[in-house]
Amino acid sequence: MIEASGLTKRFGPTTAVDQVTFTVRPGIVTGFLGPNGAGKSTTMRMVMGLDRPTAGSVTVNGRPYAEHRTPLAEVGALLEAKAMHPGRSARQHLLALAATHGIPARRVDEVIELTGLQPVARKRVGGFSLGMGQRLGIATALLGDPRTLILDEPVNGLDPEGVLWVRNLARHLASEGRTVFLSSHLMSEVALTADHVIVIGKGRILADTPVRDLVDGASRRTVRVRTPGAAALAAAVRRAGGTAVEQPAQADGPAEARRAEAGLLEVSGLDAAVVGELALTHGLALHELTPVRSTLEDAYMELTADSVEYRTERTGPAAPPDGEPARPTTPQPEGAPR
């Protein structure tokens, strides 16, 4: 279990973490979410005793990390996958850690097999790909068979098979009664992996709730409807107390694609069953009737809208100067310098 109380960290005039209080419980996977610069990494570093809090406290399994006599058996952490000697092999790196913490060498072979590092175990770490570096970082975190796992962006650089492996590993470890605390920018992956989420923005806790509750609390619940009688159905929806917004067809692209999008409505205020009954009552054919619920990403974006460090104001092409052809533009990713 991880318990933070009034946790605060200031760097000069900047408050990176501001009076944060939360509990990460065993037996479930807890996701730690927030925009760039929100304070996630600083919080995790304070949990691991790498940064000293300006105020407040944080304990792991009942005491500060530095006070544990066998820290690797209490907490395994992946904070920086490449923080290891590049000239050592993966096996040498793990053996050195095992020797300094009284861990038998057979455990090294176990975590190498568990993380799929057998083919590169005797290769130098400096030549590892990002994905293999992540696997070695996870192997290091698992070396002491700890009761608590802290994983910062564990799927970074992994291929789809590796992402699935991390997901299953995290859930398996939680099922054994361990505490699993992980951060990620992949909302879809957190939605599949985590049971509970803590969302931080500008150094403060914005949400501390089960994933399902966060998603259910988001505002977007609509029904996607496609029908040749879009105008008639829209009028019926409004009379029934709902709202219906016609979605514009594509302005370009193949004619078949434009026809497929014609007659598309986004209905809110009524569920899919009611919309279907309205269409039947008015003799309208339905080509599509799809309930659209908010995703974790929708809920997260809504919650952190005022907490992002960098914001993309425009995603379409800018108007070209007179006499110049329009040029395609690429939306600027969040966190990129502007």
Residue frames as qw, qx, qy, qz and C-alpha x, y, z in Angstrom:
[[0.000, 0.887, 0.462, 0.000, 0.00, 0.00, 0.00],
 [0.382, 0.206, -0.008, 0.901, 1.15, 3.53, -0.82],
 [0.200, -0.837, -0.494, 0.126, -0.15, 6.37, 1.34],
 [0.340, 0.281, 0.007, 0.897, 0.54, 10.03, 0.62],
 [0.245, -0.797, -0.513, 0.204, -0.60, 12.80, 2.95],
 [0.049, -0.965, -0.031, 0.258, -0.31, 16.50, 2.10],
 [0.747, -0.073, 0.336, 0.569, 2.59, 15.67, -0.23],
 [0.226, 0.965, 0.045, -0.128, 4.16, 18.83, -1.61],
 [0.719, -0.117, 0.254, 0.636, 7.25, 19.55, -3.69],
 [0.203, 0.963, 0.042, -0.173, 8.52, 22.96, -4.69],
 [0.727, 0.105, 0.174, 0.656, 11.43, 23.75, -6.99],
 [0.185, 0.036, 0.015, 0.982, 12.22, 27.38, -6.21],
 [0.355, 0.145, 0.175, -0.907, 9.08, 29.40, -6.97],
 [0.589, 0.066, -0.580, -0.559, 7.45, 26.49, -8.84],
 [0.594, -0.157, 0.650, -0.447, 5.13, 24.12, -7.00],
 [0.305, 0.218, -0.835, -0.404, 5.31, 20.80, -8.85],
 [0.447, -0.346, -0.823, -0.058, 3.14, 18.84, -6.39],
 [0.182, -0.364, 0.182, -0.895, 0.65, 20.67, -4.20],
 [0.482, -0.150, 0.552, -0.664, -0.89, 19.10, -1.05],
 [0.644, 0.123, -0.630, -0.417, -1.48, 15.71, -2.66],
 [0.464, -0.218, 0.740, -0.436, -3.23, 13.05, -0.57],
 [0.791, 0.183, -0.369, -0.452, -4.11, 9.59, -1.87],
 [0.609, -0.317, 0.715, -0.134, -3.96, 5.87, -1.09],
 [0.580, 0.361, -0.632, -0.367, -2.96, 3.16, -3.56],
 [0.763, -0.269, 0.440, -0.390, -4.46, -0.09, -2.31],
 [0.160, -0.288, 0.923, 0.197, -3.30, -3.68, -2.82],
 [0.446, 0.287, 0.840, -0.116, -5.24, -6.15, -4.92],
 [0.486, 0.797, 0.349, -0.087, -6.10, -3.74, -7.75],
 [0.553, 0.181, 0.234, 0.779, -4.25, -1.93, -10.54],
 [0.041, -0.869, -0.268, 0.414, -4.22, 1.83, -10.00],
 [0.557, 0.519, 0.250, 0.598, -3.52, 4.09, -12.97],
 [0.290, -0.668, -0.116, 0.675, -1.80, 7.45, -12.44],
 [0.444, 0.597, 0.473, 0.472, -2.80, 9.94, -15.13],
 [0.122, -0.858, -0.128, 0.482, -2.08, 13.56, -15.91],
 [0.549, 0.829, -0.020, 0.105, -0.83, 15.91, -18.64],
 [0.692, 0.267, -0.226, 0.632, 2.86, 16.62, -19.18],
 [0.141, 0.390, -0.294, 0.861, 4.17, 18.67, -16.27],
 [0.599, -0.566, -0.302, -0.479, 1.29, 17.65, -13.99],
 [0.343, -0.634, 0.554, -0.417, 3.57, 16.23, -11.29],
 [0.975, -0.037, -0.114, -0.186, 3.31, 12.48, -11.94],
 [0.769, 0.312, -0.414, 0.374, 7.03, 11.71, -12.17],
 [0.010, 0.540, -0.464, 0.702, 7.86, 14.00, -9.23],
 [0.753, -0.364, 0.183, -0.517, 5.25, 12.22, -7.12],
 [0.981, 0.055, -0.187, 0.019, 6.66, 8.80, -8.03],
 [0.522, 0.468, -0.458, 0.547, 10.19, 9.97, -7.26],
 [0.304, -0.521, 0.419, -0.678, 9.08, 11.13, -3.81],
 [0.933, -0.197, 0.000, -0.300, 7.44, 7.74, -3.19],
 [0.921, 0.173, -0.220, 0.271, 10.82, 6.14, -3.97],
 [0.594, -0.707, 0.009, 0.384, 12.78, 8.59, -1.81],
 [0.635, 0.254, 0.247, 0.687, 14.58, 10.09, -4.82],
 [0.028, 0.563, 0.058, 0.824, 13.14, 13.55, -4.17],
 [0.210, -0.249, -0.688, 0.648, 12.64, 14.94, -0.67],
 [0.065, -0.770, -0.585, -0.245, 9.15, 16.40, -0.08],
 [0.071, 0.449, -0.152, 0.878, 8.94, 20.07, 0.76],
 [0.460, -0.189, 0.456, -0.738, 6.01, 19.20, 3.00],
 [0.885, 0.026, -0.049, -0.463, 3.83, 16.20, 3.76],
 [0.379, -0.404, 0.832, -0.013, 4.78, 12.55, 3.78],
 [0.808, 0.254, -0.341, -0.408, 4.50, 9.34, 1.77],
 [0.475, -0.387, 0.778, -0.139, 4.90, 5.75, 2.96],
 [0.661, 0.232, -0.616, -0.360, 5.07, 2.37, 1.24],
 [0.751, -0.190, -0.632, 0.026, 3.76, -0.59, 3.21],
 [0.607, -0.723, -0.320, 0.075, 3.67, 1.49, 6.37],
 [0.522, -0.658, 0.103, 0.534, 7.02, 3.30, 6.30],
 [0.275, 0.848, -0.279, -0.355, 9.13, 5.62, 4.11],
 [0.892, 0.406, -0.199, 0.021, 10.92, 3.74, 1.36],
 [0.324, 0.667, -0.561, 0.368, 14.39, 4.57, 2.75],
 [0.452, -0.478, 0.584, -0.476, 13.54, 2.89, 6.06],
 [0.970, 0.060, -0.012, -0.234, 12.86, -0.55, 4.59],
 [0.518, -0.560, 0.626, 0.162, 15.64, -3.04, 5.41],
 [0.461, 0.055, 0.791, 0.398, 14.97, -5.07, 2.23],
 [0.294, 0.505, 0.018, -0.811, 13.71, -2.41, -0.20],
 [0.298, 0.230, -0.714, -0.590, 13.64, -4.57, -3.34],
 [0.124, -0.243, -0.961, 0.050, 11.38, -7.05, -1.55],
 [0.103, 0.561, 0.538, -0.621, 9.01, -4.23, -0.64],
 [0.389, 0.800, 0.102, -0.447, 8.99, -2.04, -3.76],
 [0.588, 0.071, 0.554, 0.585, 9.96, -2.66, -7.36],
 [0.201, 0.822, 0.147, -0.513, 10.08, 0.44, -9.55],
 [0.561, 0.311, 0.452, 0.619, 10.47, 1.31, -13.20],
 [0.012, -0.870, -0.179, 0.460, 11.12, 5.05, -13.35],
 [0.271, 0.802, -0.402, -0.349, 13.85, 5.29, -15.99],
 [0.984, 0.127, 0.122, -0.031, 14.38, 2.16, -18.08],
 [0.707, 0.573, -0.222, 0.350, 17.80, 3.23, -19.41],
 [0.275, -0.829, 0.379, -0.306, 19.25, 4.05, -15.96],
 [0.925, -0.250, 0.268, 0.102, 21.81, 1.24, -16.06],
 [0.309, -0.610, 0.553, 0.476, 25.43, 0.71, -17.13],
 [0.707, 0.566, -0.135, -0.402, 25.46, 0.45, -20.95],
 [0.298, 0.564, -0.767, -0.065, 28.55, -1.78, -20.98],
 [0.367, -0.135, 0.867, -0.310, 26.97, -4.54, -18.88],
 [0.275, -0.169, -0.838, -0.441, 24.81, -7.29, -20.25],
 [0.598, -0.446, -0.179, -0.641, 21.23, -7.61, -19.03],
 [0.863, -0.280, -0.416, 0.063, 22.17, -10.65, -16.96],
 [0.529, 0.100, -0.388, 0.748, 25.20, -8.92, -15.44],
 [0.191, -0.423, 0.056, -0.884, 23.05, -5.95, -14.48],
 [0.761, -0.419, -0.217, -0.446, 20.51, -8.16, -12.73],
 [0.836, -0.110, -0.436, 0.314, 23.17, -10.31, -11.07],
 [0.301, 0.279, -0.338, 0.847, 24.90, -7.22, -9.65],
 [0.451, -0.430, 0.030, -0.782, 21.63, -6.01, -8.13],
 [0.878, -0.278, -0.342, -0.186, 20.84, -9.46, -6.80],
 [0.705, 0.067, -0.472, 0.526, 24.27, -9.78, -5.16],
 [0.100, 0.289, -0.315, 0.898, 23.97, -6.44, -3.35],
 [0.565, -0.288, 0.073, -0.770, 20.49, -7.26, -2.03],
 [0.340, -0.201, 0.871, -0.291, 20.96, -10.88, -0.98],
 [0.795, 0.320, 0.100, -0.505, 18.78, -12.23, -3.81],
 [0.701, -0.152, 0.663, 0.215, 19.71, -15.70, -5.13],
 [0.001, -0.363, 0.603, 0.710, 21.01, -15.95, -8.71],
 [0.164, 0.303, 0.916, 0.205, 18.18, -18.29, -9.68],
 [0.174, 0.753, 0.463, -0.435, 15.79, -15.36, -9.31],
 [0.041, 0.584, -0.381, -0.716, 17.73, -13.56, -12.05],
 [0.027, -0.020, 0.892, 0.452, 17.05, -16.44, -14.43],
 [0.134, 0.549, 0.804, -0.187, 13.39, -16.41, -13.40],
 [0.169, 0.780, 0.202, -0.568, 12.83, -12.74, -14.22],
 [0.002, -0.417, 0.623, 0.662, 14.80, -13.03, -17.47],
 [0.056, 0.216, 0.935, 0.275, 12.43, -15.79, -18.56],
 [0.097, 0.660, 0.644, -0.373, 9.37, -13.96, -17.24],
 [0.137, 0.788, 0.013, -0.600, 10.18, -10.80, -19.23],
 [0.799, 0.557, 0.221, 0.055, 11.23, -12.54, -22.43],
 [0.015, 0.915, -0.380, -0.133, 14.87, -11.40, -22.26],
 [0.863, -0.187, 0.428, 0.191, 16.48, -14.79, -22.95],
 [0.750, 0.535, 0.189, 0.339, 17.60, -13.94, -26.52],
 [0.278, 0.797, -0.148, 0.516, 19.41, -10.75, -25.39],
 [0.709, -0.699, -0.082, 0.031, 20.35, -11.63, -21.80],
 [0.751, -0.320, 0.163, 0.553, 24.09, -11.70, -22.59],
 [0.428, 0.590, 0.241, 0.641, 24.09, -8.66, -24.87],
 [0.278, -0.097, -0.275, 0.915, 25.21, -5.21, -23.75],
 [0.065, 0.714, 0.594, -0.365, 22.45, -2.97, -22.50],
 [0.035, -0.570, 0.157, 0.806, 23.81, -0.02, -24.49],
 [0.082, 0.106, -0.729, -0.671, 22.67, -1.69, -27.71],
 [0.166, 0.415, 0.870, -0.209, 19.14, -2.44, -26.55],
 [0.084, -0.488, -0.500, -0.711, 16.09, -1.12, -28.36],
 [0.317, -0.339, 0.234, -0.854, 13.64, 1.01, -26.40],
 [0.836, -0.221, -0.233, -0.446, 11.31, -1.98, -26.00],
 [0.810, 0.005, -0.516, 0.278, 14.05, -4.30, -24.72],
 [0.172, 0.303, -0.445, 0.825, 15.18, -1.57, -22.34],
 [0.580, -0.340, 0.052, -0.738, 11.63, -1.44, -20.98],
 [0.907, -0.136, -0.377, -0.132, 11.59, -5.21, -20.48],
 [0.604, 0.139, -0.535, 0.574, 14.88, -5.05, -18.59],
 [0.142, -0.356, 0.296, -0.875, 13.51, -2.22, -16.44],
 [0.783, -0.290, -0.102, -0.541, 10.48, -4.33, -15.59],
 [0.852, 0.010, -0.490, 0.186, 12.73, -7.32, -14.85],
 [0.294, 0.283, -0.490, 0.770, 14.70, -5.11, -12.45],
 [0.454, -0.350, 0.147, -0.806, 11.47, -4.03, -10.74],
 [0.898, -0.175, -0.208, -0.345, 10.40, -7.65, -10.32],
 [0.518, 0.415, -0.694, 0.279, 13.79, -8.93, -9.11],
 [0.049, -0.238, 0.728, -0.641, 13.02, -8.80, -5.39],
 [0.287, -0.405, -0.851, -0.170, 9.51, -10.30, -5.83],
 [0.008, 0.066, -0.354, 0.933, 8.12, -7.10, -4.26],
 [0.085, 0.529, 0.782, -0.320, 4.78, -6.49, -2.63],
 [0.214, 0.843, 0.217, -0.443, 4.44, -3.14, -4.40],
 [0.577, 0.217, 0.463, 0.637, 5.13, -2.25, -8.06],
 [0.103, 0.829, 0.096, -0.542, 5.57, 1.33, -9.30],
 [0.584, 0.186, 0.581, 0.535, 5.77, 1.51, -13.09],
 [0.129, 0.719, 0.000, -0.682, 6.19, 4.80, -14.96],
 [0.579, 0.596, -0.286, -0.477, 5.09, 4.39, -18.61],
 [0.614, -0.286, 0.733, 0.062, 5.77, 0.62, -18.63],
 [0.739, 0.430, 0.512, 0.085, 4.50, 0.07, -22.21],
 [0.180, 0.890, -0.220, -0.357, 6.64, 2.81, -23.74],
 [0.144, 0.616, -0.714, -0.301, 8.39, 1.39, -26.81],
 [0.450, -0.036, 0.889, -0.075, 6.76, -2.03, -26.62],
 [0.258, -0.004, -0.711, -0.655, 5.13, -3.74, -29.59],
 [0.670, -0.267, -0.171, -0.672, 1.48, -4.91, -29.35],
 [0.814, -0.130, -0.563, 0.063, 2.52, -8.28, -27.95],
 [0.407, 0.085, -0.524, 0.743, 4.61, -6.53, -25.30],
 [0.313, -0.275, 0.106, -0.903, 1.77, -4.18, -24.40],
 [0.807, -0.249, -0.349, -0.406, -0.56, -7.15, -23.92],
 [0.713, -0.014, -0.592, 0.376, 2.08, -8.87, -21.81],
 [0.112, 0.183, -0.417, 0.883, 2.42, -5.84, -19.49],
 [0.561, -0.283, -0.092, -0.773, -1.35, -5.62, -19.18],
 [0.863, -0.193, -0.441, -0.157, -1.68, -9.28, -18.20],
 [0.567, 0.095, -0.563, 0.594, 1.32, -9.08, -15.88],
 [0.113, -0.282, 0.289, -0.908, -0.05, -6.06, -14.01],
 [0.718, -0.269, -0.130, -0.629, -3.44, -7.67, -13.54],
 [0.836, -0.061, -0.536, 0.100, -1.87, -10.98, -12.46],
 [0.371, 0.171, -0.536, 0.739, 0.31, -9.26, -9.86],
 [0.367, -0.281, 0.172, -0.870, -2.69, -7.38, -8.49],
 [0.824, -0.193, -0.356, -0.396, -4.67, -10.63, -8.32],
 [0.705, -0.004, -0.597, 0.383, -1.95, -11.96, -6.00],
 [0.471, -0.796, -0.339, 0.172, -2.74, -9.13, -3.55],
 [0.539, -0.123, 0.028, 0.833, 0.13, -6.85, -4.57],
 [0.099, 0.843, 0.184, -0.497, -0.07, -3.08, -4.98],
 [0.553, 0.241, 0.482, 0.636, 0.33, -2.04, -8.63],
 [0.039, 0.861, 0.150, -0.484, 0.71, 1.68, -9.41],
 [0.559, 0.099, 0.507, 0.649, 1.36, 2.62, -13.02],
 [0.193, 0.701, 0.029, -0.686, 1.31, 5.71, -15.19],
 [0.470, 0.203, 0.695, 0.505, 0.64, 5.86, -18.91],
 [0.206, 0.373, -0.119, -0.897, -0.36, 8.27, -21.64],
 [0.265, -0.058, -0.819, -0.506, -2.23, 5.49, -23.47],
 [0.512, -0.102, 0.321, -0.790, -5.78, 5.98, -22.22],
 [0.834, 0.081, -0.350, -0.418, -7.10, 2.92, -24.04],
 [0.603, 0.179, -0.734, 0.258, -4.50, 0.75, -22.32],
 [0.082, -0.160, 0.617, -0.766, -5.23, 2.19, -18.86],
 [0.681, -0.041, 0.015, -0.731, -8.92, 1.55, -19.46],
 [0.856, 0.097, -0.476, -0.179, -8.15, -2.13, -20.13],
 [0.572, 0.196, -0.658, 0.449, -5.60, -2.53, -17.32],
 [0.033, 0.178, -0.528, 0.830, -6.55, -0.36, -14.36],
 [0.266, -0.559, -0.785, 0.036, -9.39, -0.79, -11.87],
 [0.263, -0.863, -0.283, 0.326, -8.88, 2.62, -10.25],
 [0.521, 0.518, 0.071, 0.674, -7.38, 5.90, -11.44],
 [0.323, -0.739, -0.179, 0.564, -5.80, 8.90, -9.80],
 [0.466, 0.680, 0.260, 0.503, -5.72, 11.95, -12.08],
 [0.423, -0.611, -0.106, 0.661, -3.38, 14.84, -11.32],
 [0.402, 0.713, 0.282, 0.501, -3.22, 18.24, -12.98],
 [0.079, 0.777, -0.182, 0.597, -1.02, 21.22, -12.14],
 [0.207, 0.318, -0.734, 0.564, 0.21, 19.33, -9.09],
 [0.465, -0.092, 0.491, -0.731, -3.23, 18.71, -7.59],
 [0.202, 0.167, 0.965, 0.030, -5.50, 15.67, -7.49],
 [0.387, 0.060, -0.271, -0.880, -8.38, 16.07, -9.94],
 [0.855, -0.102, -0.199, -0.468, -9.92, 12.63, -9.47],
 [0.044, -0.325, 0.916, -0.232, -9.39, 9.56, -7.30],
 [0.730, 0.145, 0.245, -0.621, -12.02, 7.07, -8.37],
 [0.670, 0.087, 0.726, 0.127, -12.76, 3.70, -9.97],
 [0.126, -0.105, 0.605, 0.779, -12.33, 3.78, -13.76],
 [0.000, -0.511, -0.814, -0.275, -15.98, 2.91, -14.34],
 [0.127, -0.796, -0.453, 0.382, -17.19, 5.81, -12.18],
 [0.172, -0.519, 0.231, 0.805, -14.94, 8.30, -13.99],
 [0.055, 0.080, 0.740, 0.666, -16.18, 7.17, -17.40],
 [0.079, -0.616, -0.780, -0.082, -19.84, 7.07, -16.33],
 [0.170, -0.747, -0.313, 0.561, -19.54, 10.59, -14.93],
 [0.204, -0.156, 0.413, 0.874, -18.42, 12.04, -18.25],
 [0.387, 0.436, 0.230, -0.779, -21.02, 14.09, -20.07],
 [0.384, 0.357, -0.562, -0.639, -21.01, 12.44, -23.49],
 [0.420, 0.150, 0.889, -0.103, -23.76, 9.84, -24.05],
 [0.442, 0.444, -0.210, -0.751, -25.10, 9.85, -27.56],
 [0.737, 0.234, 0.634, -0.005, -26.60, 7.58, -30.20],
 [0.004, 0.393, -0.577, -0.716, -25.21, 7.49, -33.73],
 [0.606, 0.454, 0.608, -0.238, -28.05, 7.04, -36.25],
 [0.005, 0.289, -0.578, -0.763, -27.92, 6.78, -40.03],
 [0.417, 0.490, 0.746, -0.174, -31.16, 6.84, -41.98],
 [0.230, 0.343, 0.525, 0.745, -32.49, 8.07, -45.34],
 [0.228, -0.791, -0.440, -0.360, -35.18, 9.89, -43.35],
 [0.483, -0.048, -0.416, 0.769, -32.79, 11.92, -41.21],
 [0.126, -0.278, 0.018, -0.952, -34.90, 15.10, -41.23],
 [0.671, -0.404, -0.364, -0.504, -38.08, 13.27, -40.17],
 [0.766, -0.270, -0.512, 0.281, -36.30, 11.31, -37.46],
 [0.317, 0.119, -0.309, 0.889, -34.59, 14.45, -36.15],
 [0.365, -0.371, -0.091, -0.849, -37.99, 16.13, -35.81],
 [0.792, -0.365, -0.437, -0.218, -39.41, 13.08, -34.00],
 [0.650, -0.074, -0.484, 0.581, -36.44, 13.03, -31.62],
 [0.058, 0.226, -0.196, 0.952, -36.94, 16.69, -30.75],
 [0.588, -0.397, -0.238, -0.664, -40.65, 16.15, -30.08],
 [0.844, -0.292, -0.448, 0.047, -39.70, 13.30, -27.73],
 [0.489, -0.869, 0.075, 0.018, -37.42, 15.63, -25.74],
 [0.795, -0.207, 0.257, 0.510, -34.06, 14.71, -27.24],
 [0.141, 0.830, -0.257, -0.475, -31.68, 16.59, -29.48],
 [0.833, 0.248, 0.416, 0.268, -30.51, 15.55, -32.92],
 [0.005, -0.801, 0.327, 0.502, -27.62, 17.09, -34.80],
 [0.871, 0.482, 0.090, 0.020, -27.05, 16.17, -38.43],
 [0.576, -0.510, 0.418, 0.483, -23.44, 15.29, -39.10],
 [0.428, 0.741, -0.260, -0.447, -22.07, 16.73, -42.33],
 [0.948, 0.231, 0.170, 0.136, -21.05, 14.28, -45.03],
 [0.602, -0.332, 0.314, 0.655, -17.45, 14.26, -46.20],
 [0.287, 0.821, -0.048, -0.491, -16.72, 17.12, -48.55],
 [0.377, 0.612, -0.632, -0.290, -14.28, 15.05, -50.55],
 [0.390, -0.211, 0.892, -0.090, -13.34, 11.42, -51.05],
 [0.025, -0.103, -0.898, -0.426, -15.03, 8.68, -53.07],
 [0.473, -0.228, -0.248, -0.814, -18.70, 9.09, -53.89],
 [0.687, -0.271, -0.669, -0.082, -19.50, 5.81, -52.10],
 [0.416, -0.165, -0.571, 0.688, -18.00, 7.14, -48.86],
 [0.149, -0.072, 0.079, -0.983, -19.97, 10.37, -49.13],
 [0.616, -0.248, -0.457, -0.591, -23.23, 8.47, -49.66],
 [0.627, -0.212, -0.714, 0.228, -22.46, 6.19, -46.70],
 [0.250, -0.164, -0.465, 0.833, -22.19, 9.22, -44.39],
 [0.266, -0.279, -0.265, -0.884, -25.34, 10.91, -45.72],
 [0.666, -0.462, -0.364, -0.460, -28.25, 11.00, -43.29],
 [0.605, -0.062, -0.630, 0.483, -26.05, 10.67, -40.20],
 [0.373, -0.779, -0.071, -0.500, -27.44, 12.02, -36.92],
 [0.356, 0.105, -0.714, 0.594, -25.97, 12.35, -33.46],
 [0.523, -0.608, -0.372, -0.467, -28.79, 12.00, -30.94],
 [0.238, 0.120, -0.690, 0.673, -28.55, 12.87, -27.26],
 [0.411, -0.123, 0.313, -0.847, -31.11, 12.80, -24.46],
 [0.896, 0.051, 0.046, -0.438, -32.68, 9.51, -25.61],
 [0.508, -0.372, 0.765, 0.135, -31.27, 6.00, -25.49],
 [0.081, 0.229, -0.792, -0.561, -30.88, 3.77, -28.53],
 [0.110, 0.345, 0.931, -0.039, -34.04, 1.73, -27.80],
 [0.205, 0.708, 0.404, -0.542, -36.23, 4.85, -27.78],
 [0.151, 0.565, -0.418, -0.695, -34.66, 6.13, -31.01],
 [0.010, -0.033, 0.938, 0.346, -35.29, 2.76, -32.67],
 [0.151, 0.529, 0.803, -0.230, -38.93, 2.79, -31.56],
 [0.192, 0.702, 0.078, -0.682, -39.38, 6.31, -32.92],
 [0.106, 0.375, -0.685, -0.615, -38.00, 5.22, -36.29],
 [0.055, 0.211, 0.969, 0.119, -40.35, 2.22, -36.36],
 [0.175, 0.631, 0.581, -0.482, -43.37, 4.35, -35.41],
 [0.257, 0.742, -0.089, -0.613, -42.65, 6.76, -38.28],
 [0.874, 0.416, 0.252, 0.012, -41.85, 4.03, -40.79],
 [0.199, 0.886, -0.414, -0.062, -38.21, 5.08, -41.17],
 [0.944, 0.145, -0.215, 0.205, -35.50, 2.64, -42.21],
 [0.407, -0.840, 0.351, 0.076, -32.37, 2.59, -40.06],
 [0.776, 0.498, -0.352, 0.161, -29.02, 1.81, -41.61],
 [0.494, 0.191, -0.603, 0.597, -27.17, 2.28, -38.32],
 [0.536, -0.744, -0.085, -0.391, -28.12, 2.60, -34.66],
 [0.709, 0.126, -0.488, 0.493, -25.08, 2.72, -32.39],
 [0.491, -0.862, -0.122, 0.034, -24.96, 3.81, -28.73],
 [0.540, 0.517, -0.297, 0.595, -21.84, 5.93, -28.19],
 [0.625, -0.749, -0.188, 0.116, -20.59, 6.12, -24.61],
 [0.016, -0.919, 0.380, -0.104, -17.76, 8.17, -23.26],
 [0.860, 0.152, -0.378, 0.308, -14.37, 6.50, -23.11],
 [0.646, -0.565, -0.144, 0.492, -11.72, 6.96, -20.46],
 [0.439, 0.099, 0.204, 0.869, -9.97, 9.27, -22.90],
 [0.112, -0.680, -0.394, -0.608, -13.11, 11.42, -23.22],
 [0.579, -0.764, -0.284, 0.028, -13.44, 11.63, -19.44],
 [0.674, -0.320, -0.001, 0.666, -9.74, 12.37, -19.00],
 [0.309, 0.323, 0.272, 0.852, -9.71, 15.13, -21.64],
 [0.283, -0.765, -0.364, -0.450, -12.77, 16.74, -20.09],
 [0.677, -0.671, -0.216, 0.211, -11.29, 16.57, -16.60],
 [0.625, -0.360, 0.121, 0.682, -7.84, 17.93, -17.54],
 [0.413, 0.750, 0.347, 0.381, -8.94, 20.54, -20.08],
 [0.086, -0.971, 0.061, -0.214, -7.68, 23.38, -17.87],
 [0.687, -0.635, 0.324, 0.141, -4.51, 21.59, -16.73],
 [0.860, 0.323, 0.157, 0.361, -2.55, 20.98, -19.94],
 [0.462, -0.562, 0.154, 0.669, 0.85, 22.62, -20.22],
 [0.004, -0.260, 0.518, 0.815, 0.68, 23.04, -24.00],
 [0.534, 0.488, 0.584, -0.368, -2.50, 23.29, -26.00],
 [0.263, 0.118, 0.664, 0.690, -3.11, 22.87, -29.74],
 [0.265, 0.444, 0.260, -0.815, -5.37, 25.71, -30.78],
 [0.649, 0.517, -0.125, -0.544, -5.95, 24.69, -34.40],
 [0.651, -0.134, 0.732, 0.149, -5.82, 21.34, -36.15],
 [0.664, 0.647, 0.371, 0.055, -6.86, 22.39, -39.65],
 [0.610, 0.215, 0.186, 0.740, -4.68, 24.04, -42.31],
 [0.116, -0.622, -0.149, 0.760, -3.97, 27.73, -41.94],
 [0.512, 0.817, 0.244, -0.108, -5.22, 30.05, -44.64],
 [0.713, 0.046, 0.226, 0.663, -2.42, 30.46, -47.21],
 [0.071, -0.556, 0.072, 0.825, -1.11, 33.87, -48.24],
 [0.604, 0.674, 0.117, -0.409, -2.67, 35.29, -51.39],
 [0.530, 0.685, -0.453, -0.213, -1.42, 33.52, -54.47],
 [0.029, 0.414, -0.903, 0.111, -0.01, 30.50, -52.62],
 [0.692, -0.156, -0.620, -0.335, -1.60, 27.02, -52.63],
 [0.697, -0.565, 0.232, -0.376, -2.78, 25.57, -49.35],
 [0.394, 0.406, -0.810, 0.156, -0.32, 23.17, -47.75],
 [0.783, -0.393, -0.466, -0.122, -1.23, 20.22, -45.55],
 [0.102, -0.634, 0.530, -0.553, -0.39, 20.67, -41.90],
 [0.618, -0.143, -0.759, 0.147, 0.07, 18.19, -39.08],
 [0.520, -0.794, -0.129, -0.288, -1.55, 18.85, -35.67],
 [0.180, 0.607, -0.609, 0.478, 1.07, 19.73, -33.09],
 [0.690, -0.282, -0.658, 0.103, 1.35, 17.03, -30.42],
 [0.481, -0.853, -0.014, -0.205, 0.87, 18.07, -26.80],
 [0.757, -0.538, 0.184, 0.323, 4.15, 18.72, -25.08],
 [0.684, 0.347, 0.210, 0.607, 5.92, 19.81, -28.25],
 [0.271, -0.422, -0.077, 0.862, 7.70, 23.17, -28.13],
 [0.334, 0.800, 0.494, 0.057, 5.76, 25.98, -29.76]]
